Amino acid sequence: MSSLRIEAHPVLDFPTPKKVKFFFEGKEYEGYEGEPIAAALHAAGVKMLRRSPQKNRARGFFCAIGRCSSCIMEVDGEVNIMTCITPLKEGMQVKMQKGHGTIKP
């Protein structure tokens, strides 16, 4: 699948940050270090980030400012992480979260 990123623009200049590898549901992906996790997933074609707890409806990248909870996921074993405002780092393990998440001891 090709990237959904804007690669070139007639007016704006995009600096190229460092590419990093991360894992979503066990599958390896690439993104740019420091970009929001949800943005990296969206650019890779991942549109559904979670399902609503009550009606099991698909939720995706929505507000992008950490206000709506549509992007809450499990990141490196920690639940309820707002991926629209959490910077991507090398080797992150990202998973869809079921319902409100389960805190592991």
C-alpha positions in Angstrom: 0.0 0.0 0.0 1.3 3.5 -0.8 1.6 6.1 1.9 -1.2 8.6 2.4 1.2 11.3 3.3 1.7 14.6 1.4 5.1 14.0 0.0 5.5 17.2 -2.0 3.8 20.6 -1.9 4.1 23.5 -4.4 4.6 26.1 -1.6 5.4 24.4 1.7 8.7 22.7 2.5 8.6 19.5 4.6 11.7 18.6 6.6 12.3 14.8 6.6 12.5 13.5 10.2 14.1 10.2 11.1 12.1 7.1 10.1 11.4 4.6 12.9 9.8 1.1 13.0 6.9 0.4 15.3 4.4 -2.5 15.6 0.6 -2.4 15.4 -1.2 -5.6 16.3 2.1 -7.4 15.8 2.7 -6.1 12.3 5.7 -3.9 11.6 5.1 -0.4 10.2 7.3 2.7 9.6 6.6 6.3 10.7 8.4 9.4 11.5 9.9 9.9 15.0 7.9 12.4 17.0 4.8 12.4 14.8 1.5 11.3 16.5 1.0 7.6 16.6 -2.4 8.0 15.0 -1.0 10.0 12.2 1.6 7.3 11.4 -1.1 4.6 11.4 -3.4 6.8 9.2 -0.5 7.3 6.7 0.0 3.6 6.6 -3.7 3.1 5.8 -4.9 2.0 9.2 -8.3 3.8 9.6 -9.9 2.0 12.5 -8.1 2.7 15.8 -10.7 1.2 18.2 -14.3 0.2 18.7 -16.7 2.0 21.0 -17.2 0.3 24.4 -21.0 0.2 24.4 -22.1 -0.3 20.7 -18.8 -1.8 19.3 -18.8 0.9 16.5 -15.6 1.6 14.6 -13.7 4.7 15.7 -10.8 6.5 13.8 -8.6 9.5 13.8 -11.1 12.3 14.7 -10.2 15.4 16.7 -6.3 15.1 16.7 -6.0 17.3 19.8 -6.6 14.8 22.6 -10.2 15.7 23.4 -12.5 13.0 22.0 -11.1 9.5 23.0 -11.6 8.0 19.5 -7.9 7.2 19.3 -7.4 5.6 22.7 -5.2 2.5 22.3 -2.8 0.3 24.3 0.8 1.5 23.8 3.7 -0.5 25.2 1.4 -2.3 27.6 -0.2 0.9 28.9 -4.0 1.4 28.3 -6.0 4.5 27.5 -3.2 6.3 25.6 -4.4 9.1 23.3 -2.5 8.2 20.2 -3.4 11.5 18.4 -1.1 13.4 20.8 1.4 10.7 21.8 4.7 11.0 19.8 5.9 7.9 17.9 9.2 6.3 19.1 11.3 3.5 17.7 10.0 0.0 18.6 6.6 1.0 20.1 4.1 -1.8 20.5 0.6 -0.5 19.7 -2.6 -2.5 20.0 -6.3 -1.9 19.6 -7.9 -1.5 23.0 -10.9 -3.6 23.9 -13.5 -1.4 25.7 -12.1 0.6 28.5 -8.9 -1.5 28.6 -7.5 -3.8 31.2 -4.8 -2.6 33.6 -2.2 -5.3 33.9 -0.6 -5.8 37.3 
